[in-house]
Amino acid sequence: MANTSDAQFDLIVIGGGPAGYVAAIRAAQLGLKTACIEKRKTLGGTCLNVGCIPSKALLESSEMYHLAKTRFQKHGVIVEGVKLDLPQMLKRKDAIVRQLTNGIGALFKKNKIESFLGTGQLLGVEGKLKQVEVVLDAGGEKKIISAERVLLATGSEPAALPFLPFDGKDVVSSTEALSFAEVPKHLVVIGGGVIGLELGSVWLRLGAKVTVVEFQDRILPTMDTQVGLELYKSLMKQGMEFKLATKCTGVSRAGASMLIEIEELKGGAKSKLECDKVLVATGRKPFSTGLGLEKLGIKQDKLGRVEVDAHYQTAVPGVYAVGDLIAGPMLAHKAEEEGIAAVERMAGQAGHVNYEAIPGIVYTSPEVASVGASEDELKAKGIVYATGQFPFAANGRAKAMEETEGFVKILADAKTDRVLGVHIVGPKAGELIAEAVSVMEFGGSAEDIARTCHGHPTLSEVVKEAAFGVAKRQIHL
C-alpha cells in the first residue's frame, strides 16, 4: 500500500469517549503526537452526550422535584403549588452536556491533540505504519492518516430485542429516554439493571407509572443479593412496580397504546401490559461497525468484543483496544483506566488496571455502590470471610438529612482481615465507595478502616462502624 497519508502521528485514537479522549490526553502528556477520531459532532462519547452525564442531571433534577413535593415540609420548608417545567429540566441537562463536551475540546487544544469529527476505518499496514481512513462529517471529505499505533475505543451501543426493535419514539433506548417531550403515562422498562432503574426512577418521580420487567428473579442481578433486595424494597415503596422472573415475548398495538406481552418463568402465566412508552434496557454491545477489523485480521469473541492481550494489544502489533470494546464491565471509569494504562505501556511505562477494585454505582435513591466480591461470589469460591454491617438509620448525619435507608456491608478475609468487598445502599453511596476502593487498592484490612479517624458527624462513619462490625465491636449498635 502506498503511503498517501495526509498526516502522520505517533498514535491515532478511534473514539472520543471516556476511554478515547482520556487516552489521547495521557498520550499527549507522554510526548506522543496524537490524533483522535470521533463520529459524533461533539467529543465525550456516549457517557457525556447521551449516557452518564445527562442521566445524572435528570436524576438530580427529578429528585429535587420529588423532595419538594414529599419531604421539604419535614424540614419546615413549606412550598405550595410545586409544578414541573419539563422543558427547563431538559434544557438544564443539555447545557451541562454542552459545557462538558466543550471542555474536552479545550483540553485537546491545550494538549495539542488533533481531532477529526467523522468516522475512522482501518485500511491496512505498511511496515510499522497503520493506515486509517477518516470520512469527515463536514462534506464527507476523506483523509488517510497513519501512525505506528492505533487505539480502538469506540465504546458500545444499546442492544435491541429482535421482537421489540427500537423505533426512537415509543420503543426507545436509553438515549431517547433522556428526552421525552412529556412525562409518559405508563413507562414499561425491560431490564432491571442499572440503566433501567435509573431512568425508570427519573420518570417515576416526575409522575409516570413505571413497571420494570426483569428476566431474573431479582433486580441488579450482577450485584450483591442483599443490596439488590434492599433497593427493591425501597423502589417498591416509592411506587415502582416489578415483574420479576418474567420475560417479554412480544408487542402489539391497541390504538395509541402498546400491549407488551409478558410470560412468567415459573408457571408460564401470560399477560399484557398496556403502556405508551417502552424503554428497552437489557444491555449494551460493543460498537465495532465499520472499523475494518476483518481487513487486518483482528479477532472478536462471540459477543463481538475485540480480543486483546495483557497489554491491550490485538493480534495485530501496534493496534490496541480498550473500554466497552473489550471484555469486562461496561463502565466509563473502567474505560478511562484502560485508556491510560494502554498508552502508558505504549510509552514503556508500567500502566496497570486493578480489576478487583473497580466500583459499580447505581444512582437511584437510595444510591447503590459496590466494589470487589459479593457474598455469593465468595461462597462460590469457597473463601471463608467475615461480615461487618451497619445501618444508616443509626447515623446522626443520615438522620439530619432524612436519609436513613440502607446500610454498609464489608466483607473481609476471615484469616487475614483483608477487605474483599464493600457494598453500600444508602445516601451518597457513590461517594462513600471511594474510601473502600482506596483501601482495597492498597491491600488494606477492615481494621485499617476501623482504626482510621472519620469526621463526625458524617455518613462515612457508617463505613467505619461496618469495619468495626467485622470484629463484632460496633460502637453505636
C-alpha positions in Angstrom: 0.0 0.0 0.0 1.5 3.3 -1.0 1.8 5.9 1.8 -0.6 8.5 0.8 -1.3 9.8 4.3 -2.4 13.4 4.7 -0.8 13.3 8.2 1.4 11.0 10.3 1.1 10.6 14.0 2.6 8.6 16.8 -0.9 7.4 17.9 -4.4 7.5 16.4 -7.3 7.0 18.8 -10.6 6.0 17.2 -13.3 7.1 19.5 -13.6 10.2 21.6 -15.5 8.8 24.7 -14.1 8.3 28.2 -11.6 5.7 27.0 -10.5 7.5 23.9 -10.3 11.1 25.0 -8.6 10.3 28.3 -6.1 8.0 26.4 -5.4 10.8 23.9 -4.7 13.3 26.6 -2.4 11.0 28.5 -0.6 10.1 25.3 0.0 13.8 24.6 1.3 14.2 28.1 3.8 11.5 27.4 5.0 13.3 24.3 3.2 11.3 21.6 1.8 13.2 18.6 -1.8 12.2 18.9 -5.0 12.3 16.7 -8.5 11.4 17.9 -11.4 10.5 15.6 -14.9 10.9 16.9 -18.1 10.1 14.9 -20.3 12.4 16.9 -20.4 16.1 16.4 -19.0 16.6 19.9 -16.4 14.7 22.0 -17.2 12.7 25.1 -18.8 9.6 23.6 -22.0 8.0 25.0 -21.1 8.9 28.6 -21.1 12.7 28.2 -23.5 13.0 25.4 -26.3 10.5 26.0 -25.3 8.5 29.0 -23.7 9.1 32.4 -23.9 12.8 32.5 -27.3 13.7 31.1 -28.9 10.8 33.1 -27.4 12.1 36.3 -28.5 15.6 35.5 -32.1 14.3 35.2 -31.8 12.2 38.3 -30.7 15.2 40.3 -33.5 17.4 38.9 -36.2 14.8 39.3 -35.0 14.2 42.9 -35.3 17.9 43.6 -38.9 17.9 42.3 -39.8 14.8 44.3 -38.3 16.2 47.5 -40.1 19.5 47.1 -43.4 17.6 46.9 -42.7 15.0 49.6 -40.0 15.9 52.1 -39.4 19.7 52.3 -42.2 20.1 54.8 -40.4 17.8 57.3 -37.6 20.3 57.3 -40.1 23.1 58.0 -40.0 24.4 54.4 -43.5 24.9 53.1 -43.6 25.0 49.3 -47.0 25.4 47.7 -48.1 24.8 44.1 -45.0 22.9 43.0 -45.0 22.5 39.3 -42.9 20.6 36.8 -41.3 22.6 34.0 -40.0 19.7 31.9 -38.6 21.8 29.0 -36.5 23.7 31.5 -35.3 20.5 33.1 -34.2 19.1 29.8 -32.7 22.5 28.8 -30.6 22.3 32.0 -29.5 18.8 31.2 -28.4 19.8 27.7 -26.5 22.8 29.0 -24.5 20.6 31.3 -23.7 18.2 28.5 -22.6 21.1 26.3 -20.3 22.6 28.9 -18.5 19.3 29.5 -18.1 18.3 25.9 -16.8 21.8 25.0 -14.4 21.3 27.9 -12.9 18.3 26.3 -12.4 20.3 23.1 -10.5 22.8 25.2 -8.3 20.1 26.7 -7.5 18.8 23.3 -6.3 22.2 22.2 -4.3 22.6 25.4 -2.6 19.3 24.8 -2.2 19.9 21.0 -4.3 16.8 20.1 -5.7 16.9 16.5 -9.3 15.9 16.5 -11.3 14.7 13.4 -15.0 14.7 13.6 -16.0 11.8 11.4 -15.7 8.0 11.1 -12.4 6.1 11.2 -11.6 2.8 9.5 -8.5 0.7 9.5 -7.2 0.3 5.9 -4.0 -1.7 6.3 -0.4 -1.9 7.5 2.7 -0.6 5.7 5.8 -1.5 7.6 5.2 -0.2 11.1 2.6 2.3 10.0 -1.1 1.7 10.2 -3.3 3.4 7.7 -6.6 4.9 8.8 -9.2 6.4 6.6 -11.2 9.2 8.0 -14.5 10.3 6.5 -15.2 13.7 7.8 -18.7 14.7 8.8 -18.4 18.1 7.2 -18.8 17.4 3.5 -17.8 13.8 3.6 -14.2 14.5 2.7 -11.9 11.6 3.0 -8.4 11.7 4.6 -5.9 9.0 5.1 -3.8 9.4 8.2 -1.2 7.0 9.6 0.6 6.1 12.9 2.7 3.3 14.4 0.0 2.8 16.9 -3.8 2.8 16.8 -6.1 2.6 19.8 -9.6 1.4 19.2 -12.0 3.0 21.8 -15.4 3.1 20.0 -17.4 2.0 23.0 -20.8 0.3 22.9 -24.4 0.8 21.8 -27.8 -0.3 23.2 -28.7 -3.9 22.4 -32.2 -4.3 20.9 -34.6 -7.2 21.3 -35.4 -8.8 18.0 -39.1 -8.8 18.6 -39.1 -5.3 20.1 -36.9 -3.1 17.8 -36.2 0.5 18.6 -38.3 3.0 16.8 -36.9 6.1 18.5 -40.3 7.2 19.6 -42.4 4.6 21.5 -39.9 1.8 21.8 -36.7 3.5 22.9 -33.2 3.0 24.1 -31.6 5.0 27.0 -30.8 7.7 24.5 -34.4 8.7 23.7 -35.5 8.1 27.3 -33.4 11.1 28.2 -35.5 13.4 26.1 -39.2 12.5 26.3 -41.2 15.6 25.3 -43.8 14.8 28.0 -44.0 12.5 31.0 -45.2 9.1 29.9 -48.5 7.9 31.4 -47.1 4.4 31.8 -43.4 3.5 31.1 -42.6 -0.1 30.8 -38.9 -0.8 31.4 -37.5 -4.1 30.0 -34.5 -4.9 32.2 -33.9 -4.4 35.9 -30.3 -3.4 35.7 -28.6 0.0 36.3 -29.9 1.9 33.2 -33.4 0.7 33.6 -33.7 1.5 37.3 -32.0 4.9 36.9 -34.2 6.1 34.0 -37.2 4.4 35.5 -36.6 6.4 38.7 -36.4 9.7 36.8 -39.8 9.3 35.1 -41.4 7.8 38.3 -40.5 10.9 40.3 -41.9 13.1 37.5 -45.3 11.4 37.6 -45.2 8.3 35.3 -46.4 4.9 36.3 -43.3 2.7 35.9 -43.3 -1.1 35.6 -40.0 -3.0 35.4 -39.9 -6.4 33.7 -36.8 -8.4 34.7 -35.9 -11.9 33.4 -34.0 -12.8 36.6 -35.8 -13.2 40.0 -34.2 -10.1 41.4 -33.1 -6.6 40.3 -29.4 -5.7 39.8 -28.6 -9.4 39.2 -24.8 -8.7 38.9 -24.6 -7.0 42.3 -24.7 -8.3 45.9 -28.1 -10.0 46.5 -28.8 -8.3 49.9 -28.1 -4.9 48.4 -30.4 -5.5 45.4 -33.2 -6.7 47.8 -32.8 -3.5 49.9 -33.1 -1.3 46.8 -36.0 -3.4 45.5 -38.0 -2.8 48.7 -37.2 0.9 48.6 -38.3 1.4 45.0 -41.5 -0.6 45.7 -42.3 1.9 48.5 -41.7 4.7 46.0 -44.3 3.2 43.7 -42.2 1.4 41.1 -43.8 -1.9 40.1 -41.9 -5.0 39.2 -42.5 -8.2 37.2 -39.6 -10.4 38.2 -38.7 -13.8 36.8 -40.7 -12.7 33.8 -39.8 -12.5 30.1 -41.1 -10.1 27.4 -42.3 -12.1 24.4 -43.7 -9.5 22.0 -45.7 -6.3 21.5 -48.9 -5.4 19.8 -50.8 -2.2 19.2 -54.1 -1.1 20.7 -54.8 2.3 19.2 -52.4 4.8 20.6 -51.2 2.4 23.2 -48.9 -0.6 23.1 -49.5 -4.0 24.7 -46.3 -5.6 26.0 -46.7 -9.4 26.1 -45.1 -11.0 29.1 -44.7 -14.5 30.5 -43.8 -15.7 34.0 -40.9 -18.1 34.0 -42.5 -20.1 36.8 -45.8 -21.5 35.7 -45.8 -19.8 32.3 -48.7 -17.4 33.1 -49.1 -14.9 30.3 -50.4 -11.3 30.4 -50.2 -7.9 28.8 -49.1 -4.5 30.0 -50.7 -1.5 28.3 -48.4 1.5 28.1 -47.4 4.4 25.9 -43.6 4.1 26.2 -41.2 1.2 26.4 -37.6 1.5 27.4 -35.5 -1.5 26.4 -32.6 -1.6 28.8 -31.4 -5.2 28.5 -27.8 -4.4 28.0 -25.3 -2.9 25.6 -23.0 -4.4 22.9 -19.6 -3.4 21.6 -19.7 -0.9 18.7 -17.3 -2.1 16.0 -19.3 -1.4 12.9 -17.2 -0.1 10.0 -13.8 -0.3 11.9 -12.3 -2.6 9.3 -11.3 -5.2 11.9 -11.6 -8.1 9.3 -9.2 -6.4 6.9 -6.4 -6.6 9.5 -7.4 -10.0 10.9 -8.3 -8.6 14.3 -10.3 -11.2 16.3 -13.6 -10.8 18.1 -15.2 -13.2 20.5 -18.8 -14.5 20.2 -20.1 -11.4 22.0 -18.4 -9.1 19.5 -15.7 -8.0 21.9 -12.2 -7.4 20.5 -9.7 -9.8 21.8 -6.6 -8.3 23.4 -3.6 -9.4 25.4 -2.5 -8.2 28.8 -1.1 -5.0 27.2 -4.5 -4.3 25.4 -2.8 -5.2 22.1 -4.8 -7.1 19.5 -3.4 -9.8 17.2 -2.0 -7.0 15.0 1.1 -5.5 16.6 0.6 -1.8 17.2 -3.3 -2.0 17.2 -4.8 -1.8 20.7 -8.4 -1.8 22.1 -9.9 -0.7 25.4 -13.2 0.2 27.1 -16.5 -1.3 26.2 -15.0 -2.7 23.0 -13.2 -5.4 25.1 -14.1 -7.8 27.9 -15.1 -6.5 31.3 -17.8 -4.3 32.9 -19.0 -1.5 30.5 -18.2 1.4 32.8 -16.8 4.8 31.9 -14.2 4.7 34.7 -13.0 1.3 33.8 -12.6 2.5 30.2 -10.6 5.6 31.4 -8.3 3.5 33.4 -7.7 1.1 30.5 -7.1 4.0 28.1 -4.4 5.4 30.4 -2.8 2.0 31.1 -2.7 1.2 27.4 -0.9 4.4 26.3 1.5 4.2 29.3 2.5 0.8 28.2 3.0 2.0 24.7 5.4 4.6 26.1 7.3 2.0 28.0 5.8 2.7 31.4 4.0 0.2 33.8 0.4 1.1 33.2 -1.9 -1.1 35.2 -5.6 -1.7 36.0 -6.7 -3.5 39.2 -9.9 -5.2 38.1 -10.6 -6.2 41.7 -11.1 -2.6 42.7 -13.4 -1.1 40.1 -16.6 0.3 41.7 -20.1 0.0 40.3 -22.6 2.6 41.2 -26.4 2.9 40.7 -27.7 6.5 41.0 -31.2 5.7 42.2 -32.5 7.0 45.6 -31.1 5.4 47.7 -27.9 5.0 45.8 -26.1 1.7 45.5 -22.3 1.2 45.2 -20.2 -1.9 45.3 -16.5 -2.9 44.9 -14.9 -6.3 45.0 -16.6 -9.6 45.6 -20.1 -10.2 46.7 -21.1 -12.8 49.3 -22.4 -15.1 46.5 -19.0 -14.9 44.7 -17.1 -15.6 47.9 -19.3 -18.6 48.7 -18.9 -20.0 45.2 -15.1 -19.8 45.5 -15.1 -21.4 49.0 -13.5 -18.4 50.6 -14.1 -18.1 54.3 -15.0 -14.5 55.1 -16.2 -12.3 58.0 -19.0 -9.7 57.6 -19.5 -6.3 59.2 -22.6 -4.3 58.7 -24.1 -1.1 59.9 -27.3 0.8 59.1 -27.6 4.4 58.1 -30.6 4.6 60.5 -28.1 4.6 63.4 -26.1 7.5 62.0 -26.5 11.1 63.1 -25.8 12.8 59.8 -28.2 10.4 58.0 -30.9 11.3 60.4 -30.2 15.0 60.0 -30.5 14.5 56.2 -33.7 12.4 56.5 -31.8 9.8 54.5 -31.8 6.7 56.8 -32.5 3.9 54.4 -29.8 1.2 53.7 -26.5 0.0 55.2 -22.8 -0.5 54.6 -21.5 -4.1 54.4 -17.9 -5.0 54.5 -16.6 -8.5 53.6 -13.1 -9.4 54.8 -11.0 -12.5 54.7 -11.6 -14.4 57.9 -7.8 -15.1 58.4 -6.1 -12.0 57.1 -8.8 -9.4 57.6 -8.0 -8.1 54.1 -11.1 -6.3 52.6 -12.6 -8.5 49.8 -15.7 -6.5 49.0 -17.7 -3.5 50.2 -21.4 -3.0 49.4 -23.4 0.1 50.2 -27.0 1.0 49.7 -27.9 4.4 51.1 -27.3 8.2 50.8 -24.2 9.3 48.8 -23.2 5.6 48.3 -21.4 6.6 45.1 -19.1 9.0 47.0 -18.6 6.7 50.1 -17.4 3.8 48.0 -14.2 5.7 47.1 -12.8 5.0 50.6 -13.3 1.3 50.1 -11.7 1.4 46.6 -8.6 3.1 48.0 -8.3 0.6 50.9 -8.7 -2.3 48.5 -6.2 -0.8 46.1 -3.6 -0.8 48.8 -4.5 -4.2 50.1 -5.9 -2.9 53.3 -7.9 -4.6 56.1 -11.1 -3.9 57.8 -9.1 -3.0 60.9 -7.3 -0.3 58.8 -10.7 1.3 58.1 -11.8 0.9 61.7 -8.6 2.5 63.1 -8.8 5.5 60.7 -10.4 8.6 62.2 -13.6 9.6 60.4 -15.1 13.0 60.7 -18.2 13.4 62.9 -21.0 13.7 62.1 -20.6 12.3 58.6 -22.0 9.5 56.6 -18.6 8.0 56.3 -18.9 6.9 60.0 -21.2 4.2 58.7 -18.3 2.7 56.8 -16.1 2.9 60.0 -18.8 1.2 62.0 -19.3 -1.6 59.4 -15.5 -2.1 59.7 -15.8 -2.4 63.4 -18.6 -4.9 62.7 -16.2 -7.3 61.0 -14.7 -7.9 64.5 -18.2 -7.7 66.1 -17.5 -4.5 68.0 -19.7 -1.8 66.6 -19.9 1.2 68.9 -23.3 2.6 68.1 -25.3 -0.6 67.6 
